[in-house]
Amino acid sequence: MPGSSASRRSTLRTTLAGAAVQLILLSIAVLAASAQGQPAANLVPVMTGRYHFLAPPNELAILQEETMLKGFIDVAQGPNESQAFLSYPITIGSRHGNQVEFRTRTIHE
């Protein structure tokens, strides 16, 4: 029997967490794209804050310092998981006008 039930659950958990992060990043890209073409007066002056996606426990926290971004993404796990959240720290990030880019550290390889 190839692969145990625990191994399949771990793979599924990692896949779902990755999909949640991709959805969050896609949401940010869509928001940034929809803001393009708007006057500069409509820009958010500083992005520092906590943003919730999908459900309240899933969160993106950003600290903006000049054009640099720091923070993390927390993704809630199921009730049978060993950790309540998977946290993805932002390793590098920047903001220039409506353009927001950042990368997170890998949780599981």
DSSP file (Angstrom, degrees, kcal/mol; ACC not computed):
  #  RESIDUE AA STRUCTURE BP1 BP2  ACC     N-H-->O    O-->H-N    N-H-->O    O-->H-N    TCO  KAPPA ALPHA  PHI   PSI    X-CA   Y-CA   Z-CA
    1    1 A M              0   0    0      0, 0.0     2,-0.3     0, 0.0     0, 0.0   0.000 360.0 360.0 360.0 105.7    0.0    0.0    0.0
    2    2 A P        +     0   0    0      0, 0.0     0, 0.0     0, 0.0     0, 0.0  -0.519 360.0   2.6 -73.6 124.7    1.9    3.1   -1.2
    3    3 A G  S    S-     0   0    0     -2,-0.3     2,-0.1     4,-0.0     0, 0.0   0.578  79.0-108.5  79.1 131.9    1.8    6.1    1.2
    4    4 A S     >  -     0   0    0      1,-0.1     4,-2.1     4,-0.0     5,-0.2  -0.402  27.5-108.7 -86.8 168.3    0.1    6.1    4.6
    5    5 A S  H  > S+     0   0    0      1,-0.2     4,-2.3     2,-0.2     5,-0.2   0.887 121.2  52.6 -62.9 -39.8   -3.1    8.0    5.5
    6    6 A A  H  > S+     0   0    0      1,-0.2     4,-2.4     2,-0.2    -1,-0.2   0.890 108.2  51.0 -63.5 -39.6   -1.0   10.5    7.5
    7    7 A S  H  > S+     0   0    0      2,-0.2     4,-2.4     1,-0.2    -2,-0.2   0.907 110.3  48.7 -65.0 -42.0    1.3   11.1    4.5
    8    8 A R  H  X S+     0   0    0     -4,-2.1     4,-2.5     2,-0.2    -2,-0.2   0.895 111.9  49.4 -65.2 -39.4   -1.8   11.8    2.3
    9    9 A R  H  X S+     0   0    0     -4,-2.3     4,-2.8     2,-0.2    -2,-0.2   0.904 110.9  50.0 -65.2 -40.6   -3.3   14.1    4.8
   10   10 A S  H  X S+     0   0    0     -4,-2.4     4,-2.4     2,-0.2    -2,-0.2   0.919 112.3  47.1 -63.6 -43.2    0.0   16.0    5.1
   11   11 A T  H  X S+     0   0    0     -4,-2.4     4,-2.3     2,-0.2    -2,-0.2   0.909 113.7  48.0 -64.1 -42.6    0.3   16.3    1.4
   12   12 A L  H  X S+     0   0    0     -4,-2.5     4,-2.9     2,-0.2    -2,-0.2   0.906 111.2  50.9 -64.4 -42.1   -3.3   17.5    1.1
   13   13 A R  H  X S+     0   0    0     -4,-2.8     4,-2.6     2,-0.2     5,-0.2   0.927 111.9  46.7 -61.0 -46.0   -2.7   20.0    4.0
   14   14 A T  H  X S+     0   0    0     -4,-2.4     4,-2.3     1,-0.2    -1,-0.2   0.901 113.5  49.2 -63.3 -41.2    0.3   21.4    2.2
   15   15 A T  H  X S+     0   0    0     -4,-2.3     4,-2.3     2,-0.2    -2,-0.2   0.919 112.8  46.6 -64.4 -44.7   -1.5   21.6   -1.1
   16   16 A L  H  X S+     0   0    0     -4,-2.9     4,-2.4     2,-0.2    -2,-0.2   0.902 112.4  49.9 -65.7 -41.1   -4.5   23.4    0.5
   17   17 A A  H  X S+     0   0    0     -4,-2.6     4,-2.2     1,-0.2    -1,-0.2   0.918 111.5  49.3 -63.2 -42.4   -2.3   25.8    2.4
   18   18 A G  H  X S+     0   0    0     -4,-2.3     4,-2.3     1,-0.2    -2,-0.2   0.896 110.5  50.4 -62.6 -40.2   -0.4   26.6   -0.9
   19   19 A A  H  X S+     0   0    0     -4,-2.3     4,-2.3     2,-0.2    -1,-0.2   0.890 109.0  51.9 -65.0 -39.1   -3.7   27.1   -2.7
   20   20 A A  H  X S+     0   0    0     -4,-2.4     4,-2.2     2,-0.2    -2,-0.2   0.919 110.5  47.9 -63.3 -43.1   -4.9   29.5    0.0
   21   21 A V  H  X S+     0   0    0     -4,-2.2     4,-2.7     1,-0.2    -2,-0.2   0.909 111.0  51.1 -64.7 -41.4   -1.7   31.5   -0.3
   22   22 A Q  H  X S+     0   0    0     -4,-2.3     4,-2.5     1,-0.2    -1,-0.2   0.896 109.8  50.4 -62.8 -38.9   -2.0   31.6   -4.0
   23   23 A L  H  X S+     0   0    0     -4,-2.3     4,-2.4     2,-0.2    -1,-0.2   0.899 110.4  49.7 -65.4 -40.1   -5.6   32.9   -3.7
   24   24 A I  H  X S+     0   0    0     -4,-2.2     4,-2.2     2,-0.2    -2,-0.2   0.938 112.5  46.9 -62.3 -46.8   -4.5   35.6   -1.3
   25   25 A L  H  X S+     0   0    0     -4,-2.7     4,-2.3     1,-0.2    -2,-0.2   0.884 111.7  51.3 -64.1 -38.1   -1.7   36.7   -3.7
   26   26 A L  H  X S+     0   0    0     -4,-2.5     4,-2.5     2,-0.2    -1,-0.2   0.903 108.1  52.7 -64.2 -40.7   -4.2   36.6   -6.6
   27   27 A S  H  X S+     0   0    0     -4,-2.4     4,-2.5     1,-0.2    -2,-0.2   0.911 109.7  48.4 -60.7 -42.6   -6.6   38.8   -4.6
   28   28 A I  H  X S+     0   0    0     -4,-2.2     4,-2.5     1,-0.2    -1,-0.2   0.915 111.2  50.1 -63.9 -42.5   -3.9   41.3   -3.9
   29   29 A A  H  X S+     0   0    0     -4,-2.3     4,-2.6     2,-0.2    -2,-0.2   0.898 111.1  49.0 -63.2 -40.7   -2.9   41.4   -7.6
   30   30 A V  H  X S+     0   0    0     -4,-2.5     4,-2.6     2,-0.2    -2,-0.2   0.918 111.6  49.1 -65.8 -43.1   -6.6   41.9   -8.6
   31   31 A L  H  X S+     0   0    0     -4,-2.5     4,-1.3     1,-0.2    -2,-0.2   0.919 113.2  46.9 -61.4 -43.2   -7.0   44.8   -6.1
   32   32 A A  H  X S+     0   0    0     -4,-2.5     4,-0.8     1,-0.2    -2,-0.2   0.910 113.0  48.9 -65.3 -41.6   -3.8   46.4   -7.4
   33   33 A A  H >< S+     0   0    0     -4,-2.6     3,-0.6     1,-0.2    -2,-0.2   0.882 109.3  51.9 -66.8 -37.7   -4.8   46.0  -11.0
   34   34 A S  H 3< S+     0   0    0     -4,-2.6    -1,-0.2     1,-0.2    -2,-0.2   0.782 106.8  54.9 -70.1 -24.3   -8.3   47.4  -10.4
   35   35 A A  H >< S+     0   0    0     -4,-1.3     3,-1.8    -5,-0.2    -1,-0.2   0.691  84.7 103.6 -80.8 -18.0   -6.7   50.5   -8.7
   36   36 A Q  T << S+     0   0    0     -4,-0.8    -3,-0.0    -3,-0.6    -4,-0.0  -0.385  81.0  28.9 -64.8 140.5   -4.5   51.2  -11.8
   37   37 A G  T 3  S+     0   0    0      1,-0.4    -1,-0.3    -2,-0.1    -2,-0.1   0.299  93.7 117.6  91.6 -10.1   -5.8   54.1  -13.8
   38   38 A Q  S <  S-     0   0    0     -3,-1.8    -1,-0.4     1,-0.1     5,-0.1  -0.602  77.2 -91.6 -85.2 152.4   -7.4   55.7  -10.7
   39   39 A P    >   -     0   0    0      0, 0.0     3,-2.1     0, 0.0     4,-0.2  -0.229  34.5-112.2 -60.4 152.9   -6.1   59.2   -9.7
   40   40 A A  G >  S+     0   0    0      1,-0.3     3,-1.7     2,-0.2    -2,-0.1   0.761 113.5  71.4 -58.6 -25.9   -3.2   59.2   -7.2
   41   41 A A  G 3  S+     0   0    0      1,-0.3    -1,-0.3     3,-0.0    -3,-0.0   0.747  93.2  57.1 -63.2 -22.5   -5.6   60.7   -4.6
   42   42 A N  G <  S+     0   0    0     -3,-2.1    -1,-0.3    -7,-0.1    -2,-0.2   0.482  82.9 110.5 -88.0  -3.2   -7.3   57.3   -4.4
   43   43 A L  S <  S-     0   0    0     -3,-1.7     3,-0.1    -4,-0.2    55,-0.1  -0.430  78.7-113.5 -70.6 145.0   -4.1   55.5   -3.4
   44   44 A V        -     0   0    0      1,-0.2     3,-0.1    -2,-0.1    -1,-0.1  -0.708  24.7-146.7 -74.9 122.0   -3.9   54.1    0.1
   45   45 A P  S    S+     0   0    0      0, 0.0     2,-0.4     0, 0.0    -1,-0.2   0.895  80.0  12.2 -63.7 -41.5   -1.0   56.2    1.6
   46   46 A V        -     0   0    0      2,-0.1    19,-0.0    -3,-0.1    17,-0.0  -0.999  60.8-156.0-137.7 133.8    0.4   53.4    3.8
   47   47 A M        +     0   0    0     -2,-0.4    15,-0.2    -3,-0.1    -1,-0.1   0.494  47.1 133.9 -87.6  -3.7   -0.5   49.7    3.6
   48   48 A T        +     0   0    0     16,-0.1     2,-0.3    13,-0.1    15,-0.2  -0.222  41.5  79.6 -53.4 127.1    0.4   48.9    7.2
   49   49 A G  E    S-A   62   0A   0     13,-2.4    13,-2.8     2,-0.0     2,-0.4  -0.953  78.2 -76.7 161.9-178.1   -2.5   46.8    8.7
   50   50 A R  E     -A   61   0A   0     -2,-0.3     2,-0.4    11,-0.2    11,-0.2  -0.953  37.9-167.7-114.9 132.0   -4.1   43.4    9.0
   51   51 A Y  E     -A   60   0A   0      9,-3.3     9,-3.3    -2,-0.4     2,-0.4  -0.958   8.6-146.8-122.8 136.7   -6.2   42.1    6.1
   52   52 A H  E     -A   59   0A   0     -2,-0.4     2,-0.3     7,-0.2     7,-0.2  -0.848  15.7-174.8-107.6 139.7   -8.5   39.0    6.3
   53   53 A F        -     0   0    0      5,-1.6     2,-3.9     2,-0.5     5,-0.4  -0.951  60.7 -10.8-131.7 150.8   -9.2   36.7    3.4
   54   54 A L  S    S+     0   0    0     -2,-0.3     5,-0.0     3,-0.1    -2,-0.0  -0.205 133.0   3.3  62.5 -57.5  -11.5   33.7    2.8
   55   55 A A  S >  S-     0   0    0     -2,-3.9     3,-1.6     3,-0.1    -2,-0.5  -0.973  86.9 -97.4-152.3 155.4  -12.5   33.5    6.4
   56   56 A P  T 3  S+     0   0    0      0, 0.0    -3,-0.1     0, 0.0    -2,-0.1   0.791 117.0  57.5 -51.6 -35.4  -11.6   35.6    9.5
   57   57 A P  T 3  S+     0   0    0      0, 0.0     2,-0.5     0, 0.0    -3,-0.1   0.812  89.0  83.9 -70.3 -23.1   -8.8   33.4   10.8
   58   58 A N    <   +     0   0    0     -3,-1.6    -5,-1.6    -5,-0.4     2,-0.4  -0.663  68.3 175.9 -80.0 126.2   -6.8   33.7    7.5
   59   59 A E  E     -AB  52  74A   0     15,-2.3    15,-2.8    -2,-0.5     2,-0.5  -0.977  34.4-158.3-142.2 143.6   -4.8   36.9    7.7
   60   60 A L  E     -AB  51  73A   0     -9,-3.3    -9,-3.3    -2,-0.4     2,-0.5  -0.991  18.5-167.9-115.2 121.9   -2.3   39.0    5.8
   61   61 A A  E     -AB  50  72A   0     11,-2.8    11,-1.7    -2,-0.5     2,-0.4  -0.955   6.9-174.7-113.6 126.9   -0.3   41.4    8.1
   62   62 A I  E     -AB  49  71A   0    -13,-2.8   -13,-2.4    -2,-0.5     2,-0.5  -0.968  16.0-168.4-125.7 135.6    1.8   44.1    6.4
   63   63 A L  E     - B   0  70A   0      7,-2.8     7,-2.0    -2,-0.4     2,-0.5  -0.983  16.3-156.8-117.7 115.8    4.1   46.6    7.9
   64   64 A Q  E     + B   0  69A   0     -2,-0.5     2,-0.5     5,-0.2     5,-0.2  -0.838  13.7 179.7 -98.0 125.5    5.1   49.2    5.3
   65   65 A E  E >   - B   0  68A   0      3,-2.8     3,-2.4    -2,-0.5     2,-0.4  -0.935  68.7 -54.5-123.7 104.3    8.4   51.1    5.9
   66   66 A E  T 3  S-     0   0    0     -2,-0.5    28,-0.0     1,-0.3    -2,-0.0  -0.521 121.4 -24.4  60.6-116.7    9.0   53.6    3.0
   67   67 A T  T 3  S+     0   0    0     -2,-0.4    28,-2.4    -3,-0.1    -1,-0.3   0.444 120.5  97.7-102.6  -1.2    8.7   51.3    0.0
   68   68 A M  E <   -BC  65  94A   0     -3,-2.4    -3,-2.8    26,-0.2     2,-0.4  -0.638  58.4-154.3 -89.0 145.2    9.7   48.1    1.8
   69   69 A L  E     +B   64   0A   0     24,-1.8    24,-0.3    -2,-0.3     2,-0.3  -0.952  14.6 174.1-119.4 139.8    7.1   45.6    3.1
   70   70 A K  E     +B   63   0A   0     -7,-2.0    -7,-2.8    -2,-0.4     2,-0.3  -0.873  28.4  87.7-130.3 165.5    7.4   43.2    6.0
   71   71 A G  E     -B   62   0A   0     19,-0.5    19,-2.9    -2,-0.3     2,-0.3  -0.987  53.9 -97.4 147.6-153.9    4.8   40.9    7.5
   72   72 A F  E     -BD  61  89A   0    -11,-1.7   -11,-2.8    -2,-0.3     2,-0.4  -0.978  11.5-129.0-160.4 164.5    3.3   37.4    7.3
   73   73 A I  E     -BD  60  88A   0     15,-1.7    15,-3.3    -2,-0.3     2,-0.5  -0.998  21.4-161.6-121.9 125.0    0.4   35.4    6.0
   74   74 A D  E     -BD  59  87A   0    -15,-2.8   -15,-2.3    -2,-0.4     2,-0.5  -0.933   4.1-168.0-107.2 128.7   -1.4   33.1    8.5
   75   75 A V  E     - D   0  86A   0     11,-2.6    11,-2.4    -2,-0.5   -17,-0.1  -0.974  21.4-126.5-118.9 122.2   -3.6   30.3    7.1
   76   76 A A  E     - D   0  85A   0     -2,-0.5     9,-0.3     9,-0.2     2,-0.2  -0.371  23.2-147.2 -67.9 142.0   -5.9   28.4    9.5
   77   77 A Q        -     0   0    0      7,-3.0    -1,-0.1     1,-0.2   -64,-0.0  -0.600  26.3 -86.9-103.3 167.9   -5.6   24.6    9.5
   78   78 A G    >   -     0   0    0     -2,-0.2     3,-1.5     1,-0.1    -1,-0.2  -0.192  42.0-102.6 -69.7 166.4   -8.3   22.0   10.1
   79   79 A P  T 3  S+     0   0    0      0, 0.0    -1,-0.1     0, 0.0    -2,-0.0   0.717 118.8  55.3 -65.9 -21.2   -9.3   20.9   13.6
   80   80 A N  T 3  S+     0   0    0      3,-0.0     2,-0.2     2,-0.0    -2,-0.0   0.324  86.8 105.1 -94.3   8.0   -7.3   17.6   13.3
   81   81 A E  S <  S-     0   0    0     -3,-1.5    -4,-0.1     2,-0.1   -71,-0.0  -0.533  75.3-126.7 -90.6 157.1   -4.0   19.2   12.4
   82   82 A S  S    S+     0   0    0     -2,-0.2     2,-0.4     1,-0.1    -1,-0.1   0.761  96.4  46.5 -73.5 -25.2   -1.1   19.6   14.8
   83   83 A Q        -     0   0    0      1,-0.1    -2,-0.1    -5,-0.1    -6,-0.1  -0.939  69.7-146.8-118.7 141.3   -0.8   23.4   14.3
   84   84 A A  S    S+     0   0    0     -2,-0.4    -7,-3.0     1,-0.2     2,-0.3   0.850  85.8  19.4 -71.1 -34.1   -3.7   25.8   14.4
   85   85 A F  E     -D   76   0A   0     -9,-0.3     2,-0.5     2,-0.0    -9,-0.2  -0.964  62.1-141.7-135.7 150.2   -2.1   28.0   11.7
   86   86 A L  E     -D   75   0A   0    -11,-2.4   -11,-2.6    -2,-0.3     2,-0.5  -0.972  27.8-154.5-103.2 127.2    0.6   27.8    9.1
   87   87 A S  E     -D   74   0A   0     -2,-0.5   -13,-0.2   -13,-0.2    -2,-0.0  -0.912  10.0-165.6-110.6 126.2    2.5   31.1    9.1
   88   88 A Y  E     -D   73   0A   0    -15,-3.3   -15,-1.7    -2,-0.5     2,-0.1  -0.894  15.3-148.7-109.5 100.1    4.3   32.3    6.0
   89   89 A P  E     -D   72   0A   0      0, 0.0    16,-2.2     0, 0.0     2,-0.6  -0.429  19.5-118.1 -68.4 141.5    6.7   35.1    6.8
   90   90 A I  E     - E   0 104A   0    -19,-2.9   -19,-0.5    14,-0.2    14,-0.3  -0.718  30.4-176.2 -78.1 119.1    7.3   37.8    4.1
   91   91 A T  E     +     0   0A   0     12,-2.3     2,-0.3    -2,-0.6    -1,-0.2   0.803  69.3   4.3 -89.1 -31.9   11.0   37.5    3.3
   92   92 A I  E    S+ E   0 103A   0     11,-1.1    11,-2.5     2,-0.0    -1,-0.3  -0.968  72.0 160.7-153.3 136.7   11.1   40.4    0.8
   93   93 A G  E     - E   0 102A   0     -2,-0.3   -24,-1.8   -24,-0.3     2,-0.3  -0.996   9.9-177.7-157.2 153.7    8.5   42.9   -0.3
   94   94 A S  E     -CE  68 101A   0      7,-3.1     7,-2.6    -2,-0.3     2,-0.4  -0.987  11.4-155.8-150.3 158.3    8.1   46.2   -1.9
   95   95 A R  E     + E   0 100A   0    -28,-2.4     2,-0.4    -2,-0.3     5,-0.2  -0.990  11.0 174.6-138.2 129.0    5.4   48.7   -2.9
   96   96 A H  E >   - E   0  99A   0      3,-2.5     3,-2.0    -2,-0.4     2,-0.4  -0.886  68.5 -57.1-133.4 100.7    5.7   51.3   -5.6
   97   97 A G  T 3  S-     0   0    0     -2,-0.4   -53,-0.1     1,-0.3     0, 0.0  -0.518 123.9 -12.5  65.7-120.9    2.4   53.2   -6.2
   98   98 A N  T 3  S+     0   0    0     -2,-0.4     2,-0.6    -3,-0.1    -1,-0.3   0.491 115.8 100.5 -88.2  -4.6   -0.2   50.6   -6.9
   99   99 A Q  E <   +E   96   0A   0     -3,-2.0    -3,-2.5   -66,-0.0     2,-0.4  -0.738  48.5 179.1 -90.2 119.3    2.3   47.8   -7.5
  100  100 A V  E     +E   95   0A   0     -2,-0.6     2,-0.4    -5,-0.2    -5,-0.2  -0.980   3.6 170.7-120.8 128.5    2.8   45.4   -4.5
  101  101 A E  E     +E   94   0A   0     -7,-2.6    -7,-3.1    -2,-0.4     2,-0.3  -1.000   4.7 152.8-137.1 138.7    5.2   42.5   -4.6
  102  102 A F  E     -E   93   0A   0     -2,-0.4     2,-0.3    -9,-0.3    -9,-0.2  -0.984  24.9-147.2-158.3 159.9    6.4   40.1   -1.9
  103  103 A R  E     -E   92   0A   0    -11,-2.5   -12,-2.3    -2,-0.3   -11,-1.1  -0.934  14.2-147.0-125.1 149.6    7.7   36.6   -1.4
  104  104 A T  E     -E   90   0A   0     -2,-0.3   -14,-0.2   -14,-0.3     2,-0.1  -0.814  24.8-102.8-114.8 158.0    7.2   34.3    1.5
  105  105 A R        -     0   0    0    -16,-2.2     2,-0.3    -2,-0.3    -1,-0.0  -0.485  44.0-104.5 -72.2 147.1    9.4   31.7    3.1
  106  106 A T        -     0   0    0      1,-0.2     3,-0.1    -2,-0.1    -1,-0.1  -0.554  28.0-166.4 -73.2 135.1    8.6   28.1    2.2
  107  107 A I  S    S+     0   0    0      1,-0.3     2,-0.4    -2,-0.3    -1,-0.2   0.931  73.2  15.8 -85.7 -56.5    6.9   26.2    5.0
  108  108 A H              0   0    0      1,-0.1    -1,-0.3   -94,-0.1     0, 0.0  -0.953 360.0 360.0-121.7 138.3    7.2   22.6    3.8
  109  109 A E              0   0    0     -2,-0.4    -1,-0.1    -3,-0.1    -3,-0.0   0.386 360.0 360.0-114.8 360.0    9.5   21.3    1.1
